[in-house]
């Protein structure tokens, strides 16, 4: 058996690889083997659920099984086909309908919890079988008698989670604490922002986008977006920020913005409380200018934007198809920040662009629609932008090597074929002229393939 401690904050998107041995050596060909997975809460050792994985080809000496575990609130059956007795409870598997097993009490094991065994685990651990103990968060060992010595470093009542040396080689522990704290030992306090919404603005809205804008004097502004859920019956949200920011925009619905926070200097560990009213709404430029200005090119139209701030004295912000513009106290254009730079309905969350289906690229500008076995579809998702070829994934490096070899050998073969079938004596026969044209056609096809390949790599 194997045990791991999974922490969503630390281990999200992590793949765990294990090598499991059959209990019988050599394995019994008449037995039906499977994999049973249990999940427990390490803080209080409560049971959460179980999964059952079948081994498809049991006649093979080795099997590779890949799976994802999804925790769901499945209801336990009221009527169970298994008789687990007084020392067990019938439990349904999360991933299989109408599949059950007997979960035994401590001190009992077996298919129907009919076997009694002696538990040698520590008193504060959970005994599964005579050889399997589930330790509390601060202990380890086969019987859970050993205690971690380095879990004394988390500050502000943080929970210390020991790291498994099989998967985490840098730090010995991970600190978990309240949302408003951060740092290796959670010794720092995040910026806390409390935003209260007017009832009319937040009516029938459950999700909002929060845009954080960090302005730089001589560099491109940084834009980060998070998704926040509004609890039913409440009109207030709390945000905890560690990164510097100067502007916070609230997007209630698609392209319906409100200016929440505007500041010139970032103050660490600051508490901000603000309210959102209707006068903080950011209007589209078409609602502020007449139709004549709509016909202007962007760079001809944008020079009139400071006049909009002066004309509408209560206006706090407005936007066009490219920029979000902020009016400061002097009614001049304070800032310009590109809100939508992802194409094809792509959205940027925490500097990670999430593209819609069939689109990819750093701005979601490329599409795989209409392609099935093209280079775009096969290789594009593996190419890492802004990295040297030596730092690209192994698949890309192998593809470059194979393409280069094919090009060299096919180029030499094509040149020799053209020279051979170019002779007039050979072209006297009909097939000779056909092979001469085919050689040129193969050369052109190869050149187009190489150009397409390198265009995909370099773009």
Secondary structure, DSSP 8 states (H G I E B T S, - for coil): -------HHHHTT---------SSSS--TTS--EEEEEEEETTTTEEEEEEEEE-S-TTSS----------------SS-SS--GGGEEEEE-SSSTT-EEEEE-TTEESTTS-EE----S-TTSEESSSS-EE--TTEESSSS-EE-SSTT---TT-EEEE--TTT--S-SEEEE--TTEESSSS-EE-EEEEEEE-TTTSTT--EEEEEEEE--SSS--EEEEEEEE--TT--EEEEEE-S--SEEEEEEETTEEEEEEE-SS--TT-EEEEEE-GGGEEEEGGGTS-HHHHTS-HHHHGGGHHHHHHHSTT--EEE-SSEEEEE-TTSSEEEEEE-----TT-EEETTEEE--TTEESTTS-EE-TT-SSSHHHHHGGG--TT--GGGS-HHHHHHHHHHHHHHHHHHHHHHHHHHHHTSHHHHTSHHHHHHHHHHHHHHHHHHHHHHHHHHHHH-
